[in-house]
Amino acid sequence: MVQTVYPGRFTAAHRGPLTVFIIGMRINTLYRVDKWLPLARAMGPMIAELSAQPDSGYLGGEFLRSGLRTIVFLQYWRRFDHLEAYATSRNQRHLPA
């Protein structure tokens, strides 16, 4: 994928409340795939589910990596209430994961 780099500084033109949620994991033992792979694999379907539901309050996010063992996912939500509702919903993918 080709990305365009725009020089300069930019800010978002967002009005109203905004929640920034940072979640991540550090892989302490690489060969213990049984410990970290299920967690890593659960994130993709959750993000797909949220992206398919515009009223969920999920605005977007980006994956960040620090070295080989640390993975961080930065998420943007319309309000904290939306994030909390998704995290505690029994009808969504998050709670079972």
C-alpha positions in Angstrom: 0.0 0.0 0.0 1.4 3.4 -1.0 0.9 6.2 1.6 1.3 9.9 0.9 3.2 11.9 3.4 1.9 15.4 4.1 4.5 17.7 5.6 3.5 20.0 8.4 1.4 19.8 11.6 -2.3 19.0 11.5 -5.1 18.8 14.0 -8.5 17.1 13.9 -11.6 19.3 13.4 -13.6 17.4 16.0 -16.3 19.0 18.1 -17.7 17.6 21.3 -16.5 14.8 23.5 -13.8 12.4 22.4 -12.4 9.3 24.1 -8.9 8.1 23.3 -8.4 4.5 24.5 -5.0 2.9 24.4 -4.8 -0.9 24.8 -1.9 -3.2 24.2 0.1 -6.2 25.1 3.7 -7.2 25.6 4.7 -10.7 24.6 7.0 -11.9 27.4 7.7 -15.4 26.0 7.7 -15.6 22.3 7.5 -19.4 22.1 4.3 -19.4 24.3 2.1 -18.8 21.3 -0.8 -20.4 23.2 -0.8 -17.5 25.6 -0.6 -14.5 23.3 -1.9 -15.5 19.9 -5.6 -16.0 20.9 -5.5 -12.5 22.3 -3.9 -11.0 19.2 -6.3 -12.8 16.9 -9.4 -11.6 18.8 -8.7 -7.9 18.0 -9.3 -8.1 14.3 -12.9 -9.4 14.4 -13.8 -6.9 17.1 -12.5 -4.0 15.0 -14.4 -5.4 12.0 -17.6 -5.6 14.1 -17.2 -2.0 15.3 -16.4 -0.6 11.9 -19.5 -2.2 10.5 -21.7 -0.5 13.1 -21.5 3.3 12.6 -23.7 3.9 15.7 -21.3 2.0 17.9 -19.3 5.2 18.6 -16.0 3.8 17.4 -14.4 6.4 15.2 -11.2 4.5 14.2 -7.8 3.5 15.4 -4.3 2.5 14.5 -1.9 -0.2 15.5 1.5 0.8 16.8 4.5 -1.5 17.5 7.5 -1.0 19.8 10.1 -3.6 19.0 9.2 -7.2 18.4 7.2 -7.8 21.6 5.0 -4.8 22.2 1.8 -4.2 20.3 -0.4 -1.2 21.0 -3.8 -0.3 19.5 -4.8 3.4 19.8 -8.6 3.8 19.5 -10.8 6.8 19.0 -14.4 6.8 20.4 -17.2 9.4 20.2 -17.8 9.2 24.0 -16.6 7.0 26.9 -20.2 5.7 27.2 -19.9 4.1 23.8 -16.6 2.4 24.7 -18.1 1.1 28.0 -21.3 -0.1 26.3 -19.2 -2.2 23.8 -16.9 -3.5 26.5 -19.8 -4.8 28.7 -22.3 -5.9 26.0 -23.1 -9.6 26.0 -24.2 -9.4 22.4 -20.8 -8.3 21.0 -17.5 -10.1 20.5 -15.5 -8.3 23.3 -17.0 -9.9 26.4 -16.4 -13.5 25.3 -12.9 -12.7 24.2 
